[in-house]
């Protein structure tokens, strides 16, 4: 990964292919697709690239518990505990609010817990972690996924919160945000149509087939402000080392 004039070039064959110029550091990007289309793999791969180059990552776990998130990182051959000790990886737990009664934090990487019912508190918690850890002009916030908020807020309400996060995190602090959105429901599809003009980038994912016995996935960079983007769908798979490898280069 290299840095140049506010751009971040993520390492790895797929990212170098679809983002050849890099990504502006002040970007808010939505990764959207139906269930099982590889969104979480893309998010953890973004995190891996940043962590291996010494940049901090805050991962807000909403769909899964922190232990499951750690397992995703382990599948990419990433030593989570090492990056926690180096104060580079932080998990904000937005899942354990479902656990009844008192409970211990689920993993050493958890720095805070939030209840997605309370969006104001959630955003304040994120900003608090960024400021306390002095994360400005580096690193990324990863949100997996926005759908949890759609369970409690109307699409137009969530759109305003997304705008708030983009303003306070991406623009003011120059911390990249990558947020996943499962588009299996019409509500989620409508939300994406409503919000895509308010964010900096939209990447669409889909399952594309089977290659040599392995399920393959495809990505489409639908929108990316201020950048030339790779046109058309790009298929990729995950190799034995947890790297995203391009299968078809048009």
C-alpha positions in Angstrom: 0.0 0.0 0.0 1.3 3.4 -0.9 0.2 7.0 0.0 0.1 10.0 -2.3 -1.6 13.3 -1.9 -4.4 12.0 0.3 -4.9 8.8 -1.7 -4.5 5.3 -0.3 -3.5 2.4 -2.6 -4.7 -0.8 -1.0 -2.4 -3.8 -1.6 -3.5 -6.9 -3.3 -4.3 -8.0 -6.8 -8.0 -7.2 -6.8 -7.8 -3.8 -5.1 -4.9 -2.8 -7.4 -7.0 -3.8 -10.4 -10.3 -2.0 -9.5 -8.7 1.0 -7.8 -5.6 1.6 -9.9 -5.3 5.2 -8.7 -6.0 4.4 -5.1 -8.9 5.7 -2.9 -9.2 9.2 -1.6 -8.6 9.1 2.2 -11.8 11.1 2.9 -14.1 8.6 1.2 -17.3 6.9 2.5 -17.8 3.8 0.4 -20.8 1.4 0.5 -20.2 -2.3 -0.5 -23.6 -3.6 -1.5 -24.9 -7.0 -2.6 -27.1 -9.9 -1.7 -26.2 -12.4 1.1 -23.2 -14.6 0.4 -21.8 -12.3 -2.3 -18.5 -11.7 -0.5 -19.0 -8.4 1.2 -17.5 -9.4 4.5 -14.5 -10.9 2.7 -13.9 -7.6 0.9 -14.2 -5.6 4.2 -11.8 -7.9 6.1 -9.4 -7.8 3.1 -9.4 -4.0 3.2 -8.7 -4.1 6.9 -5.9 -6.6 6.4 -4.2 -4.3 3.8 -4.3 -1.4 6.1 -3.2 -3.2 9.2 -0.2 -4.8 7.5 0.9 -1.3 6.6 0.6 0.1 10.1 -2.7 1.9 9.7 -5.4 1.5 12.4 -8.8 -0.1 11.7 -12.0 0.2 13.8 -14.4 -2.6 12.9 -18.0 -2.1 14.0 -19.5 -5.6 14.3 -23.3 -5.5 14.0 -24.2 -8.7 12.0 -21.9 -11.0 13.9 -20.3 -11.3 17.3 -16.7 -10.2 17.7 -15.4 -13.8 17.9 -16.9 -14.5 14.5 -15.2 -11.3 13.1 -11.9 -12.5 14.5 -12.4 -15.9 12.8 -12.8 -14.0 9.5 -9.5 -12.3 10.0 -7.9 -15.6 10.9 -9.1 -17.1 7.7 -7.0 -14.4 5.9 -3.9 -15.4 7.9 -4.0 -12.3 10.1 -2.9 -12.5 13.7 -5.5 -10.4 15.4 -3.9 -10.4 18.9 -0.7 -8.9 17.4 -2.6 -5.9 16.0 -4.6 -5.5 19.1 -1.4 -5.3 21.2 0.0 -2.7 18.7 -3.2 -0.7 19.2 -4.1 -0.9 15.5 -7.2 -3.0 15.6 -10.3 -2.1 17.6 -13.7 -3.8 17.5 -16.8 -1.9 18.4 -19.3 -4.5 19.5 -22.8 -3.8 18.2 -23.9 -7.4 18.6 -23.7 -8.2 22.4 -26.5 -5.8 23.3 -28.7 -8.9 22.4 -27.1 -10.9 25.2 -29.3 -10.8 28.3 -27.8 -10.1 31.7 -24.3 -9.1 32.6 -21.6 -10.4 30.3 -17.8 -10.1 29.7 -16.6 -8.5 26.5 -16.4 -11.2 23.9 -12.8 -10.6 22.8 -9.7 -8.7 23.8 -10.1 -6.6 20.7 -13.4 -5.1 21.8 -12.9 -1.4 22.8 -16.6 -0.4 23.2 -20.1 -1.7 23.0 -23.0 0.0 21.3 -26.7 -0.5 20.9 -27.8 0.1 17.3 -31.2 1.3 18.6 -29.4 4.4 19.7 -27.7 5.9 16.6 -26.7 9.1 18.3 -24.7 7.2 20.9 -23.3 4.9 18.3 -21.8 7.8 16.3 -20.6 9.5 19.5 -18.9 6.2 20.5 -17.1 5.9 17.1 -15.9 9.5 17.3 -14.8 9.0 20.9 -12.6 6.0 19.9 -11.1 7.9 17.0 -10.3 10.9 19.1 -9.0 9.0 22.1 -6.7 6.9 19.8 -5.7 10.1 17.9 -6.8 8.6 14.6 -6.8 11.4 12.1 -5.8 11.3 8.5 -5.1 7.5 8.6 -6.9 4.2 8.9 -10.5 3.2 8.4 -13.8 2.6 10.0 -15.6 -0.6 8.8 -19.3 -1.0 9.4 -20.7 -4.5 8.9 -23.5 -3.8 8.2 -25.9 -0.9 7.7 -28.8 -3.3 7.7 -28.9 -3.6 11.5 -29.8 0.1 11.6 -32.5 -0.4 8.9 -34.2 -2.7 11.5 -34.8 0.3 13.7 -34.8 3.4 11.5 -36.7 4.5 8.4 -34.5 4.7 5.3 -34.6 8.5 5.2 -33.6 8.6 8.9 -30.6 6.3 8.3 -29.6 8.3 5.3 -29.2 11.4 7.5 -27.1 9.4 9.9 -24.9 8.2 7.1 -24.4 11.8 6.0 -23.5 12.7 9.6 -20.9 9.9 9.7 -19.5 10.9 6.3 -19.1 14.5 7.5 -17.6 13.8 10.9 -15.5 10.8 10.1 -14.6 10.8 6.5 -14.4 14.5 5.8 -13.4 16.2 9.1 -11.0 13.4 10.3 -10.1 12.0 6.9 -10.7 8.5 8.0 -12.0 6.2 5.3 -15.4 4.5 5.9 -16.3 1.2 4.3 -19.9 0.0 5.1 -21.6 -3.1 3.8 -25.3 -3.3 2.8 -27.2 -6.5 2.2 -29.6 -5.8 -0.7 -31.7 -9.0 -0.4 -34.8 -6.9 0.5 -36.6 -4.2 -1.4 -36.2 -1.9 1.6 -32.4 -2.2 1.4 -32.4 -1.8 -2.4 -34.5 1.4 -2.0 -32.2 2.7 0.6 -29.2 2.2 -1.6 -30.9 4.1 -4.4 -31.7 6.9 -2.0 -28.2 7.2 -0.5 -25.8 6.4 -3.3 -25.6 10.0 -4.5 -24.7 11.1 -0.9 -21.6 8.9 -0.5 -18.3 8.8 -2.3 -18.3 5.3 -3.7 -20.6 2.3 -4.3 -19.2 -1.2 -5.0 -21.6 -3.9 -6.0 -20.9 -7.6 -5.3 -22.4 -10.8 -6.7 -21.6 -14.5 -6.8 -20.5 -15.2 -10.4 -20.0 -19.0 -10.6 -17.5 -21.8 -9.9 -13.9 -21.9 -11.1 -11.9 -25.2 -10.6 -14.3 -26.2 -7.8 -14.1 -22.8 -6.0 -17.0 -20.4 -5.8 -16.1 -17.1 -7.5 -17.4 -13.6 -6.8 -17.6 -10.5 -9.0 -17.4 -6.8 -8.1 -18.5 -3.8 -10.0 -17.3 -0.3 -9.1 -20.6 1.5 -9.8 -19.6 4.9 -8.5 -16.4 6.5 -7.2 -16.1 10.3 -6.9 -13.1 11.9 -8.4 -11.6 8.7 -9.8 -11.4 6.9 -13.0 -13.0 3.5 -12.3 -12.6 0.1 -13.7 -15.5 -0.5 -16.1 -17.5 -3.7 -15.9 -17.6 -6.7 -13.6 -14.4 -8.2 -12.3 -14.4 -11.8 -11.1 -12.1 -13.0 -8.3 -11.5 -15.8 -5.9 -9.7 -16.3 -2.6 -6.5 -18.3 -2.8 -5.0 -20.6 -0.1 -3.2 -17.6 1.5 -6.4 -15.6 1.9 -5.5 -13.3 -1.0 -8.1 -12.0 -3.5 -7.0 -13.0 -7.0 -8.5 -11.6 -10.2 -9.8 -14.3 -12.5 -10.9 -12.3 -15.6 -9.2 -9.1 -16.7 -11.2 -7.6 -19.6 
